[in-house]
């Protein structure tokens, strides 16, 4: 049973759904020098991408053998001072890697370093081999989702700047507070990633400003309708929850356009573009011939 005691009421304002279509660029910070990570994000900013996305892992996920892999939250802090407009996030931040209070403090720091450009995307974590290699606890899936719920509640509460006491599934706060409060109010936009019907979608209905998942447009439309029902049940306006998915750029422009339109028809207003194997030229071509047709 979760109990909360706050010395002042919390704010409940949520971000509105996306207007039109927005695009992010995925620059997953592995197997490249840090300067290249920075260059890719600056490149995305110059081309007009709405956001740049890293990932939250400590070892490379793809490729063979050892390779560079930079920690996510500190990477965002560095990128915050190397850019001026593009929004920054990790898709997604695993709640097993940090105590919720530490993650809240890190998020507030990045939000201030970026002058309010942080997107805070959260998930239950999944990369078991990485946890085992580095000696990080990897609980069973039910416990990971309990930790996700605790993390969401703690971040929301600590973002108020109030004195908060909280007894959750796994974490307890006693007369706790963090200052400063985030630049973005009531907190940086919270993204929740995944498509699980039992835990992920109900948590997204309660907490998410943006829900991100993968799948065919038909499946995504079905899941989105279920999220609408859960949001109604939770007392929230379903339209206040943005819908986001991912987009491959390694296809002809006509196919990319068709995929965008199908996802838009399914109600999705933000697409994270994977960095293509074709490299910068393909990213630039997409921005100049496709993305330009979808102004903010």
PAZAPA-4460 file (N, C-alpha, C; in steps of 0.05 Angstrom, whole numbers, plus 32768, in hexadecimal, padded with zeros to 4 digits):
% residues 296
    n_x    n_y    n_z   ca_x   ca_y   ca_z    c_x    c_y    c_z   seq   type   mol
   8011   7FE8   8000   8000   8000   8000   8012   8019   8000     1      X     A
   800C   802C   7FEE   801C   8044   7FEC   800E   805A   7FFC     2      X     A
   801D   8067   800E   8012   807E   801C   8023   8096   8018     3      X     A
   8017   80AD   8017   8026   80C6   8011   801D   80DB   8025     4      X     A
   8030   80EA   802F   8029   8101   8040   803A   8119   8036     5      X     A
   802C   812D   802B   803A   8145   8021   8031   815D   8032     6      X     A
   8043   816F   8037   803D   8187   8047   802F   819C   8037     7      X     A
   802D   8199   801D   801E   81AB   800C   8014   819C   7FF4     8      X     A
   7FFE   81A4   7FE7   7FF3   8195   7FD1   8006   8196   7FB9     9      X     A
   8005   8182   7FA9   8015   8181   7F90   8006   818D   7F79    10      X     A
   8015   8195   7F65   8008   819F   7F4C   8001   8187   7F3B    11      X     A
   7FED   8189   7F2A   7FE4   8173   7F1A   7FE3   817A   7EFC    12      X     A
   7FED   8191   7EF5   7FEC   8199   7ED9   7FFC   8185   7EC8    13      X     A
   7FF1   817D   7EB1   7FFF   816B   7EA0   8003   8178   7E84    14      X     A
   8018   816F   7E77   801D   817A   7E5C   8007   8171   7E49    15      X     A
   8001   8182   7E36   7FEC   817B   7E22   7FF8   8168   7E0D    16      X     A
   7FE7   815B   7DFE   7FEF   814A   7DE9   7FFD   815A   7DD3    17      X     A
   800C   814D   7DC1   801B   815B   7DAD   8009   8167   7D98    18      X     A
   8011   817E   7D8E   8003   818B   7D77   8014   8184   7D5E    19      X     A
   8007   8178   7D4B   8015   8170   7D33   8028   8159   7D38    20      X     A
   803D   8156   7D29   8050   8140   7D2C   806C   814C   7D33    21      X     A
   8078   8140   7D47   8093   8148   7D4F   80A6   8130   7D4B    22      X     A
   80C0   8136   7D48   80D3   8121   7D43   80EB   8124   7D56    23      X     A
   80F4   810E   7D61   810C   810D   7D70   8121   80FC   7D61    24      X     A
   813A   80FF   7D68   8150   80F0   7D5C   815D   80E0   7D71    25      X     A
   8160   80C6   7D6D   816C   80B4   7D80   818A   80B2   7D7B    26      X     A
   819A   80BA   7D8F   81B7   80BA   7D8B   81C4   80A8   7DA0    27      X     A
   81B8   8092   7DA6   81C1   807F   7DBA   81DF   807F   7DBD    28      X     A
   81E9   8087   7DD5   8205   808E   7DD9   8217   8076   7DDE    29      X     A
   8219   8065   7DCA   822A   804E   7DCC   823C   804B   7DB3    30      X     A
   8253   803F   7DB8   8266   8039   7DA2   826E   8052   7D92    31      X     A
   8271   8068   7D9F   827B   8080   7D92   8287   8092   7DA8    32      X     A
   8299   80A4   7D9F   82A5   80B6   7DB2   8291   80CB   7DBB    33      X     A
   8296   80D6   7DD3   8282   80E9   7DDE   827E   8101   7DCC    34      X     A
   8294   810A   7DBF   8291   8121   7DAD   827E   811B   7D96    35      X     A
   827D   8102   7D8E   826A   80FA   7D79   824D   80FB   7D83    36      X     A
   8249   80F3   7D9C   822E   80F5   7DA8   8225   8113   7DA8    37      X     A
   8237   8124   7DB1   8230   8141   7DB1   822B   814B   7D95    38      X     A
   823B   8143   7D82   8238   814C   7D66   821D   8143   7D5B    39      X     A
   8215   812B   7D61   81FB   8121   7D56   81E4   8131   7D62    40      X     A
   81E5   8137   7D7B   81CF   8146   7D88   81CE   8162   7D7D    41      X     A
   81E6   816F   7D7A   81E6   818A   7D6E   81DC   8189   7D51    42      X     A
   81E3   8174   7D42   81DA   8170   7D27   81BB   816F   7D27    43      X     A
   81B0   815F   7D39   8193   815D   7D3B   8186   8178   7D41    44      X     A
   8193   8187   7D53   8188   81A1   7D5A   8188   81B4   7D41    45      X     A
   819E   81B3   7D32   81A0   81C5   7D1B   818B   81BD   7D06    46      X     A
   8185   81A4   7D04   8171   819B   7CF0   8154   819F   7CF8    47      X     A
   8150   81A6   7D11   8135   81AD   7D1A   8126   8196   7D28    48      X     A
   8134   8181   7D30   8127   816C   7D40   811E   8177   7D5B    49      X     A
   8107   816E   7D64   80FC   8177   7D7E   810D   816D   7D95    50      X     A
   8116   8154   7D94   8124   8149   7DAA   813B   8137   7DA2    51      X     A
   814E   8133   7DB4   8164   8120   7DB0   8163   810B   7DC7    52      X     A
   8165   80F2   7DC0   8161   80DC   7DD3   8179   80CA   7DD5    53      X     A
   8183   80C6   7DED   8197   80B2   7DF2   8189   809A   7DFE    54      X     A
   8199   8087   7E09   818D   8071   7E17   819A   806F   7E33    55      X     A
   818F   805D   7E43   8198   805B   7E5F   81A4   8040   7E64    56      X     A
   81BD   803D   7E5A   81CB   8024   7E5E   81E8   802A   7E63    57      X     A
   81F6   8017   7E6F   8212   801A   7E76   8225   800A   7E65    58      X     A
   821A   7FF8   7E55   822A   7FE8   7E42   821B   7FE9   7E27    59      X     A
   822A   7FE6   7E11   821C   7FE6   7DF7   8207   7FD1   7DF5    60      X     A
   81F1   7FD8   7DE8   81DC   7FC4   7DE4   81DF   7FB5   7DC9    61      X     A
   81ED   7FC2   7DB6   81EF   7FB6   7D9C   820C   7FB4   7D94    62      X     A
   8212   7FA2   7D81   822D   7F9F   7D78   823C   7F8A   7D89    63      X     A
   8254   7F84   7D81   8264   7F6F   7D8E   827B   7F7C   7D9E    64      X     A
   8281   7F70   7DB5   8298   7F77   7DC5   8294   7F91   7DD4    65      X     A
   82A8   7F99   7DE3   82A7   7FB1   7DF3   82A6   7FCA   7DE2    66      X     A
   829C   7FE0   7DED   829B   7FF9   7DDE   8292   800F   7DF1    67      X     A
   8294   8028   7DE7   828C   803F   7DF7   826E   803E   7DFD    68      X     A
   8267   8047   7E15   824B   804A   7E1C   824A   805E   7E33    69      X     A
   823D   8075   7E2F   823E   808A   7E43   8224   808B   7E53    70      X     A
   8228   808F   7E6D   8211   8090   7E80   81FC   80A5   7E78    71      X     A
   81E3   809E   7E7A   81CE   80AE   7E6F   81C9   80CA   7E7B    72      X     A
   81C5   80CB   7E95   81BD   80E5   7EA1   81D4   80F9   7EA0    73      X     A
   81ED   80F0   7EA4   8203   8102   7EA2   8208   810B   7E85    74      X     A
   8202   80F9   7E72   8203   8101   7E56   81EF   8117   7E50    75      X     A
   81D7   8115   7E5B   81C3   812A   7E57   81CC   8144   7E63    76      X     A
   81D8   8143   7E7A   81E2   815C   7E86   81F6   816A   7E75    77      X     A
   8208   815A   7E69   821C   8165   7E57   820F   8170   7E3E    78      X     A
   81FC   8162   7E33   81EF   816B   7E1A   81DF   8184   7E1F    79      X     A
   81D5   8187   7E38   81C5   819F   7E3F   81D5   81B8   7E3B    80      X     A
   81EF   81B7   7E41   8200   81CF   7E3E   820C   81D1   7E22    81      X     A
   8209   81BD   7E12   8214   81BD   7DF7   8200   81C4   7DE2    82      X     A
   81E6   81C8   7DEA   81D0   81CE   7DD8   81C0   81E4   7DE3    83      X     A
   81AD   81EE   7DD3   819D   8205   7DDD   817F   8202   7DD9    84      X     A
   8176   81F0   7DC7   815A   81EE   7DC1   814F   81D2   7DC3    85      X     A
   815D   81BF   7DB9   8153   81A4   7DB7   814D   8198   7DD2    86      X     A
   8137   8189   7DD5   8130   817D   7DEE   8140   8163   7DF1    87      X     A
   8144   815A   7E0A   8156   8144   7E0F   8149   812F   7E21    88      X     A
   814F   8116   7E1A   8144   8100   7E2B   8152   80E6   7E26    89      X     A
   814B   80D2   7E37   8155   80B7   7E34   813C   80A5   7E30    90      X     A
   813E   8094   7E1C   8127   8083   7E16   812E   8066   7E1B    91      X     A
   8128   805B   7E33   811D   8068   7E4A   8130   8065   7E61    92      X     A
   812B   8074   7E77   813C   8072   7E8F   8132   805B   7EA0    93      X     A
   8143   8047   7EA5   813C   8030   7EB4   813C   8035   7ED2    94      X     A
   8126   802E   7EDF   8124   8036   7EFC   8134   8024   7F0E    95      X     A
   8141   800F   7F03   8152   7FFE   7F14   816E   800A   7F18    96      X     A
   8175   801E   7F09   8190   8028   7F09   8196   803C   7F1F    97      X     A
   8181   804A   7F29   8185   8060   7F3C   816F   8060   7F50    98      X     A
   8175   8068   7F68   8160   806D   7F7C   814E   8083   7F71    99      X     A
   8134   8082   7F75   8122   8096   7F6A   8129   80B3   7F72   100      X     A
   8132   80B6   7F8B   8139   80D1   7F94   8152   80DC   7F85   101      X     A
   8165   80CA   7F80   817C   80D1   7F71   8174   80D9   7F54   102      X     A
   8163   80C9   7F48   815A   80CF   7F2D   814B   80E9   7F2C   103      X     A
   813A   80EE   7F40   812C   8108   7F41   813F   811F   7F43   104      X     A
   8154   811D   7F53   8168   8132   7F55   8177   8136   7F3B   105      X     A
   817E   8120   7F2E   818C   8122   7F14   817A   812F   7EFF   106      X     A
   8160   8127   7EFF   814E   8133   7EEB   814B   8151   7EEF   107      X     A
   8149   8159   7F08   8146   8176   7F0E   815F   8185   7F05   108      X     A
   8177   8178   7F0A   8190   8185   7F01   8191   8188   7EE3   109      X     A
   818A   8173   7ED4   818A   8175   7EB7   8176   8189   7EAD   110      X     A
   815F   818A   7EBA   814A   819D   7EB2   8154   81B9   7EB5   111      X     A
   8163   81BF   7ECA   816E   81DA   7ECE   8185   81DF   7EBB   112      X     A
   8197   81CB   7EB7   81AD   81CE   7EA5   81A4   81D4   7E89   113      X     A
   818D   81C9   7E81   8183   81CC   7E66   816E   81E3   7E64   114      X     A
   8169   81F0   7E7A   8155   8206   7E7B   813A   81FB   7E72   115      X     A
   8133   81E3   7E7D   8118   81D9   7E79   8115   81C8   7E5F   116      X     A
   8129   81B9   7E58   8127   81A9   7E3F   8127   818B   7E44   117      X     A
   8124   8182   7E5C   8126   8165   7E62   810B   8158   7E5D   118      X     A
   810C   8141   7E50   80F6   812E   7E4E   80FE   8116   7E5F   119      X     A
   80ED   810F   7E73   80F5   80FA   7E87   80E5   80E1   7E80   120      X     A
   80F2   80CF   7E72   80E5   80B6   7E69   80ED   809F   7E7C   121      X     A
   80DA   8090   7E86   80DF   807C   7E9A   80D4   8061   7E91   122      X     A
   80E2   804C   7E9A   80D9   8031   7E95   80E3   801E   7EAA   123      X     A
   80D9   8005   7EAA   80DF   7FF2   7EBF   80FA   7FE4   7EBC   124      X     A
   8108   7FE9   7EA6   8122   7FDD   7EA0   811F   7FC0   7E97   125      X     A
   8132   7FB7   7E87   812F   7F9C   7E7B   814A   7F8E   7E76   126      X     A
   8160   7F9C   7E74   8179   7F91   7E6A   8187   7F82   7E81   127      X     A
   817E   7F69   7E85   8187   7F59   7E9B   81A5   7F54   7E9A   128      X     A
   81B0   7F4E   7E83   81CD   7F48   7E81   81DE   7F5F   7E8B   129      X     A
   81D6   7F78   7E84   81E5   7F8F   7E8D   81E4   7F91   7EAC   130      X     A
   81CD   7F8C   7EB8   81CB   7F8D   7ED5   81DE   7F78   7EE1   131      X     A
   81DD   7F60   7ED7   81ED   7F4A   7EE2   820B   7F51   7EE0   132      X     A
   8213   7F5B   7EC9   822F   7F61   7EC4   823A   7F76   7ED8   133      X     A
   822A   7F8A   7EDD   8233   7FA0   7EEE   822B   7F9E   7F0B   134      X     A
   821E   7F88   7F12   8216   7F84   7F2E   81FF   7F96   7F37   135      X     A
   81EE   7F9E   7F24   81D6   7FAE   7F2B   81BF   7F9B   7F2F   136      X     A
   81B0   7F9F   7F44   8199   7F8E   7F4A   8185   7F8E   7F33   137      X     A
   817C   7F76   7F2C   8167   7F74   7F17   8150   7F64   7F22   138      X     A
   813D   7F72   7F2E   8127   7F63   7F3B   8114   7F57   7F26   139      X     A
   8102   7F45   7F30   80EE   7F3A   7F1E   80DC   7F51   7F12   140      X     A
   80CE   7F4B   7EFD   80C0   7F60   7EEE   80AB   7F6E   7EFF   141      X     A
   809D   7F5F   7F10   8088   7F6C   7F20   8095   7F81   7F33   142      X     A
   80AC   7F7A   7F3E   80B9   7F8D   7F50   80C4   7FA5   7F41   143      X     A
   80CE   7FA0   7F28   80D7   7FB7   7F19   80C1   7FCB   7F13   144      X     A
   80A9   7FC1   7F0E   8092   7FD3   7F0A   808A   7FE0   7F23   145      X     A
   808C   7FD3   7F3A   8087   7FE0   7F53   809B   7FF7   7F57   146      X     A
   80B4   7FF3   7F50   80C8   8008   7F52   80C2   801F   7F3F   147      X     A
   80B8   8018   7F27   80B0   802D   7F14   809A   803E   7F20   148      X     A
   8086   8031   7F2C   8071   8041   7F38   807B   8052   7F4F   149      X     A
   808C   8048   7F60   8098   8058   7F75   80A8   806F   7F69   150      X     A
   80B7   806A   7F54   80C8   807F   7F48   80B7   8095   7F3D   151      X     A
   80A1   808E   7F2F   808F   80A2   7F25   8084   80B4   7F3B   152      X     A
   807A   80A7   7F50   806E   80B6   7F66   8082   80C8   7F74   153      X     A
   809A   80BE   7F78   80AF   80CD   7F86   80B8   80E5   7F75   154      X     A
   80BC   80E1   7F5B   80C4   80F8   7F4B   80AE   810D   7F4A   155      X     A
   8095   8105   7F47   8080   8119   7F47   807F   8128   7F62   156      X     A
   8081   811A   7F78   807F   8127   7F92   8098   8139   7F98   157      X     A
   80B0   812F   7F92   80C7   813F   7F98   80CA   8157   7F86   158      X     A
   80BD   8156   7F6F   80BE   816D   7F5C   80AE   8185   7F67   159      X     A
   809D   8180   7F7B   808E   8197   7F86   809E   81A9   7F97   160      X     A
   80B5   81A0   7FA1   80C4   81AF   7FB4   80B9   81AE   7FD0   161      X     A
   80A3   81A0   7FD4   8097   819D   7FEE   80A6   8189   7FFF   162      X     A
   80A0   8188   8019   80AA   8173   802A   8098   815B   8027   163      X     A
   80A4   8144   8020   8094   812D   8019   809C   8115   8029   164      X     A
   8088   8106   8033   808C   80EC   803F   807D   80D8   802E   165      X     A
   808A   80C2   8028   807E   80AE   8015   8087   8092   801D   166      X     A
   8074   8080   801E   807A   8064   8023   806F   8054   800B   167      X     A
   8081   804B   7FFA   8079   803D   7FE2   807E   801F   7FE3   168      X     A
   807F   8013   7FCC   8083   7FF6   7FCA   809F   7FEE   7FD4   169      X     A
   80B3   7FFF   7FCC   80CF   7FF8   7FD3   80DF   8010   7FDE   170      X     A
   80D4   8028   7FDB   80E3   8040   7FE3   80D3   8051   7FF6   171      X     A
   80E1   805D   8009   80D4   806E   801E   80E2   8089   801F   172      X     A
   80D3   809E   8020   80DE   80B9   8025   80D3   80C3   8040   173      X     A
   80E4   80D0   804F   80DD   80DB   8069   80E4   80F9   806A   174      X     A
   80CF   8109   806A   80D3   8126   806B   80E8   812F   8056   175      X     A
   80E4   8127   803D   80F8   812C   8028   80EF   8143   8017   176      X     A
   8103   8151   800D   80FE   8167   7FF9   8116   816B   7FE8   177      X     A
   8112   8175   7FD0   8128   817C   7FBD   8124   8198   7FB4   178      X     A
   813A   81A7   7FB2   813A   81C2   7FA7   8152   81C4   7F95   179      X     A
   8150   81D3   7F7F   8138   81E2   7F76   8123   81D1   7F6A   180      X     A
   810B   81DC   7F67   80F7   81CE   7F58   80FE   81CE   7F3A   181      X     A
   80F3   81BC   7F2A   80FB   81BC   7F0D   80F3   81D6   7EFF   182      X     A
   8101   81DC   7EEA   80F9   81F3   7ED9   80DD   81EE   7ECD   183      X     A
   80D9   81D5   7EC3   80BF   81CE   7EB7   80AC   81C6   7ECE   184      X     A
   8094   81D1   7ECD   8081   81CD   7EE2   8069   81BD   7ED8   185      X     A
   805F   81AA   7EE7   8067   81A4   7F02   8080   8193   7F04   186      X     A
   8089   8188   7EED   80A2   8178   7EEB   80A8   8175   7ECE   187      X     A
   80C0   816C   7EC6   80C5   8166   7EAA   80B1   8152   7EA0   188      X     A
   80AA   8154   7E86   8097   8141   7E7B   809F   8124   7E80   189      X     A
   808D   8115   7E8B   8092   80F8   7E91   8089   80E7   7E7A   190      X     A
   809C   80D8   7E6F   8095   80C4   7E5A   8096   80A9   7E68   191      X     A
   8084   8098   7E60   8084   807C   7E69   8084   806A   7E50   192      X     A
   8098   8058   7E50   809B   8047   7E38   8091   802B   7E3D   193      X     A
   8084   8020   7E29   807C   8004   7E2A   805F   8000   7E22   194      X     A
   8056   7FE7   7E21   803B   7FE1   7E17   802C   7FCD   7E29   195      X     A
   8037   7FC6   7E40   802B   7FB2   7E51   800F   7FBB   7E5B   196      X     A
   7FFC   7FAA   7E58   7FE0   7FB1   7E60   7FDD   7FB0   7E7E   197      X     A
   7FEC   7FA0   7E8D   7FE7   7F9D   7EA9   7FF3   7FB3   7EBA   198      X     A
   800B   7FBC   7EB3   8019   7FD0   7EC4   8020   7FE9   7EB5   199      X     A
   802B   7FE6   7E9C   8035   7FFE   7E8E   801F   8011   7E87   200      X     A
   800A   8008   7E79   7FF6   801B   7E71   7FE7   8027   7E89   201      X     A
   7FE1   8019   7E9E   7FD4   8026   7EB5   7FE6   803B   7EC1   202      X     A
   8001   8037   7EC2   8013   804B   7ECD   8014   8063   7EBA   203      X     A
   8014   805E   7EA0   8014   8074   7E8C   7FFB   8084   7E8F   204      X     A
   7FE4   8077   7E93   7FCB   8085   7E97   7FCB   8098   7EAF   205      X     A
   7FD9   8090   7EC4   7FDA   80A0   7EDC   7FF0   80B6   7EDC   206      X     A
   8007   80B0   7ED0   801E   80C2   7ED3   8028   80CE   7EB9   207      X     A
   8025   80C2   7EA2   8034   80CA   7E8B   802A   80E4   7E7F   208      X     A
   803C   80F5   7E77   8036   810B   7E65   8039   8101   7E48   209      X     A
   804A   80ED   7E44   804D   80E0   7E2A   8050   80C2   7E2E   210      X     A
   8044   80B3   7E1D   8046   8096   7E1C   8055   808E   7E03   211      X     A
   806A   807E   7E05   8079   8075   7DEE   8079   8057   7DEC   212      X     A
   8074   804D   7DD3   8075   8030   7DCF   807A   802B   7DB1   213      X     A
   807D   8011   7DAB   8082   8008   7D8F   806B   7FF6   7D86   214      X     A
   806B   7FF1   7D6C   8057   7FDF   7D61   804B   7FE9   7D47   215      X     A
   803B   7FD8   7D3B   802D   7FE1   7D23   8019   7FF7   7D2A   216      X     A
   8013   8008   7D16   7FFF   801D   7D1C   7FE4   8012   7D26   217      X     A
   7FDC   7FFB   7D1C   7FC3   7FEF   7D24   7FC5   7FE6   7D41   218      X     A
   7FDB   7FDA   7D49   7FDE   7FD2   7D65   7FE0   7FEA   7D77   219      X     A
   7FEF   7FFF   7D6E   7FF2   8017   7D7E   7FD7   8025   7D82   220      X     A
   7FC6   8025   7D6E   7FAC   8032   7D71   7F9B   8023   7D86   221      X     A
   7F9D   8009   7D86   7F8F   7FF8   7D99   7F98   7FFE   7DB6   222      X     A
   7FB3   7FFF   7DB9   7FBE   8004   7DD4   7FB7   8021   7DDD   223      X     A
   7FB8   8034   7DCA   7FB2   804F   7DD0   7F95   8052   7DDA   224      X     A
   7F83   8044   7DCD   7F67   8044   7DD6   7F64   8039   7DF3   225      X     A
   7F74   8025   7DF9   7F73   801A   7E14   7F7F   802E   7E28   226      X     A
   7F93   803D   7E20   7F9E   8051   7E31   7F8A   8067   7E36   227      X     A
   7F7A   806E   7E22   7F64   8082   7E26   7F51   8079   7E3B   228      X     A
   7F4A   805F   7E3B   7F37   8055   7E4F   7F43   8056   7E6B   229      X     A
   7F5C   804F   7E6D   7F69   804F   7E87   7F6D   806B   7E91   230      X     A
   7F73   807E   7E7F   7F75   809A   7E88   7F5B   80A5   7E92   231      X     A
   7F45   809E   7E84   7F2A   80A6   7E8E   7F25   809B   7EAA   232      X     A
   7F2C   8082   7EAD   7F28   8075   7EC7   7F38   8082   7EDD   233      X     A
   7F50   808C   7ED6   7F62   8099   7EE9   7F5B   80B6   7EED   234      X     A
   7F46   80C0   7EE0   7F3E   80DC   7EE3   7F4E   80F0   7ED3   235      X     A
   7F5C   80E6   7EBE   7F6C   80F8   7EAD   7F60   80FA   7E92   236      X     A
   7F65   8111   7E85   7F5D   8115   7E69   7F70   8105   7E57   237      X     A
   7F66   80F1   7E48   7F78   80E2   7E37   7F88   80F3   7E24   238      X     A
   7F7C   8109   7E1B   7F8A   811B   7E08   7FA2   8128   7E14   239      X     A
   7FA5   8128   7E2F   7FBC   8134   7E3C   7FD5   8122   7E3A   240      X     A
   7FD2   8109   7E30   7FE8   80F6   7E2F   7FF1   80F5   7E11   241      X     A
   8009   80FF   7E0C   8014   80FD   7DF1   801A   80E0   7DEA   242      X     A
   8019   80DA   7DD0   801F   80BF   7DC6   8038   80C0   7DB5   243      X     A
   804C   80AF   7DBA   8065   80B0   7DAC   806D   8093   7DA4   244      X     A
   807A   8091   7D8D   8085   8078   7D84   809F   807D   7D76   245      X     A
   80A9   806A   7D66   80C3   806C   7D5A   80C0   8069   7D3C   246      X     A
   80D5   8073   7D2E   80D4   8074   7D11   80F0   806D   7D05   247      X     A
   80F0   805B   7CF2   8109   8055   7CE4   810D   8068   7CCD   248      X     A
   8125   8072   7CCA   812C   8083   7CB3   8139   8073   7C9C   249      X     A
   813E   805A   7CA1   814D   804A   7C8D   813A   803E   7C78   250      X     A
   8128   804E   7C6E   8115   8046   7C59   8112   805D   7C46   251      X     A
   8108   8058   7C2E   8103   806E   7C1B   80F0   8083   7C27   252      X     A
   80F3   809C   7C1E   80E2   80B1   7C29   80C4   80AB   7C27   253      X     A
   80BC   809F   7C11   809F   8099   7C0E   8095   8086   7C24   254      X     A
   80A6   8072   7C2B   809E   805F   7C40   809F   806D   7C5B   255      X     A
   80B3   807E   7C60   80B4   808C   7C79   809C   809E   7C7D   256      X     A
   8094   80AC   7C67   807D   80BD   7C69   8064   80AD   7C6F   257      X     A
   8061   8096   7C61   804A   8085   7C66   8049   807C   7C83   258      X     A
   8060   8074   7C8E   8060   806C   7CAA   8058   8082   7CBD   259      X     A
   8062   809A   7CB7   805B   80B2   7CC8   803D   80B6   7CC7   260      X     A
   8031   80B5   7CAF   8014   80BA   7CAD   8004   80A4   7CBB   261      X     A
   800C   808C   7CB9   7FFE   8076   7CC7   7FFF   8079   7CE5   262      X     A
   8016   8082   7CEF   8019   8086   7D0C   8009   809F   7D15   263      X     A
   8009   80B3   7D04   7FF9   80CB   7D0A   7FDC   80C4   7D0B   264      X     A
   7FD2   80B4   7CF9   7FB6   80AB   7CF8   7FAF   809B   7D11   265      X     A
   7FC3   808D   7D1D   7FBF   807E   7D35   7FBF   8090   7D4E   266      X     A
   7FC5   80AA   7D4A   7FC4   80BC   7D61   7FDF   80C2   7D6D   267      X     A
   7FF5   80BB   7D5F   8010   80BF   7D6A   801C   80D9   7D5E   268      X     A
   8026   80EA   7D71   802F   8104   7D69   804C   810A   7D6D   269      X     A
   805B   80F5   7D75   8078   80F8   7D79   8085   80DE   7D70   270      X     A
   809A   80E1   7D5F   80A8   80C9   7D55   80C6   80CD   7D5A   271      X     A
   80D2   80B9   7D66   80EF   80B9   7D6C   80FC   80AA   7D54   272      X     A
   810D   80B9   7D46   811A   80AE   7D2E   8134   80A0   7D36   273      X     A
   8136   8087   7D30   814F   8079   7D35   8166   8084   7D23   274      X     A
   817E   8087   7D2F   8195   808F   7D1F   819A   807A   7D09   275      X     A
   8198   8081   7CF0   8199   806C   7CDB   81B6   8063   7CD5   276      X     A
   81B8   804B   7CCC   81D2   8040   7CC4   81DE   8050   7CAE   277      X     A
   81CE   805E   7C9E   81D8   806E   7C88   81E5   8088   7C91   278      X     A
   81E2   808F   7CAB   81F1   80A5   7CB7   81E4   80C1   7CB3   279      X     A
   81F5   80D5   7CB6   81EC   80F1   7CB7   81DE   80FA   7C9E   280      X     A
   81E7   80F0   7C87   81DB   80F9   7C6E   81BE   80F2   7C6D   281      X     A
   81B7   80DA   7C78   819C   80D1   7C77   818B   80E1   7C8B   282      X     A
   8196   80E7   7CA2   8188   80F8   7CB6   8182   8113   7CAA   283      X     A
   8196   811F   7C9D   8193   8139   7C91   817E   8139   7C7A   284      X     A
   817F   8124   7C6A   816B   8121   7C54   814F   811F   7C5F   285      X     A
   814B   810F   7C74   8131   810C   7C80   8127   8127   7C8A   286      X     A
   8138   8136   7C98   8130   8150   7CA3   8128   8163   7C8D   287      X     A
   8136   8162   7C76   8132   8175   7C61   811B   816E   7C4E   288      X     A
   8114   8154   7C4C   8100   814C   7C39   80E6   8141   7C45   289      X     A
   80E8   8138   7C5E   80D0   812C   7C6B   80C8   813D   7C84   290      X     A
   80DB   8140   7C97   80D4   814D   7CB0   80CB   816A   7CAB   291      X     A
   80D5   8176   7C97   80CE   8192   7C91   80B1   8195   7C8B   292      X     A
   80A3   8180   7C83   8086   8181   7C7D   8075   817E   7C96   293      X     A
   8082   817C   7CAD   8073   8179   7CC6   807D   818E   7CDA   294      X     A
   8077   81A8   7CD5   8080   81BD   7CE7   8072   81BB   7D02   295      X     A
   8080   81C4   7D17   8073   81C4   7D32   805B   81D7   7D32   296      X     A
***
